Amino acid sequence: MLRAKAGVFAAGEMLDWEAPTGGYLLQACFSTAVAVAQGMLHYTAQND
């Protein structure tokens, strides 16, 4: 979640990667999407 804007989440290719992905960028995008979905579920459960 973006720290400056509560409830706004980001996932995908345009993230600032700190490590070389070695051709696995697509998998990294999918993995961040899963992490974002889990974070959104957690966030909404706490803020209902």
Backbone torsions as a table, in degrees:
resi	resn	phi	psi	omega
1	MET	NA	141.2	175.2
2	LEU	-67.1	128.6	-175.7
3	ARG	-68.7	-33.4	-177.4
4	ALA	-76.0	-19.7	-177.2
5	LYS	-133.8	97.8	-178.9
6	ALA	-60.9	135.1	178.4
7	GLY	88.7	2.4	177.7
8	VAL	-108.5	123.4	-176.0
9	PHE	-117.3	153.3	-179.8
10	ALA	-133.1	140.6	177.1
11	ALA	-151.7	154.9	172.1
12	GLY	121.7	-165.5	-170.1
13	GLU	-70.5	-28.2	-172.7
14	MET	-85.6	11.7	174.6
15	LEU	-71.8	155.8	178.9
16	ASP	-84.9	96.3	-178.1
17	TRP	-76.3	132.5	180.0
18	GLU	-90.9	-13.5	-177.0
19	ALA	-127.2	152.1	175.8
20	PRO	-66.4	138.1	-177.4
21	THR	-94.9	-15.5	174.9
22	GLY	59.7	35.8	179.1
23	GLY	88.9	3.2	-178.5
24	TYR	-103.7	26.1	-177.8
25	LEU	-61.4	-39.9	179.6
26	LEU	-61.8	-43.8	177.7
27	GLN	-63.6	-38.6	177.9
28	ALA	-63.7	-38.3	176.9
29	CYS	-62.9	-44.6	178.0
30	PHE	-63.4	-40.5	-179.3
31	SER	-65.4	-40.9	177.9
32	THR	-67.3	-32.8	177.5
33	ALA	-63.4	-40.9	177.5
34	VAL	-65.1	-43.9	179.1
35	ALA	-62.6	-40.7	178.3
36	VAL	-65.4	-44.0	179.4
37	ALA	-60.0	-42.7	178.1
38	GLN	-65.9	-40.4	177.7
39	GLY	-64.0	-39.0	178.4
40	MET	-65.3	-42.1	177.8
41	LEU	-61.8	-43.7	178.5
42	HIS	-63.9	-44.1	-179.3
43	TYR	-63.0	-46.2	-178.4
44	THR	-69.1	-33.4	178.5
45	ALA	-65.7	-34.2	-179.1
46	GLN	-81.7	-22.8	-173.1
47	ASN	-111.7	23.2	177.8
48	ASP	-86.3	NA	NA
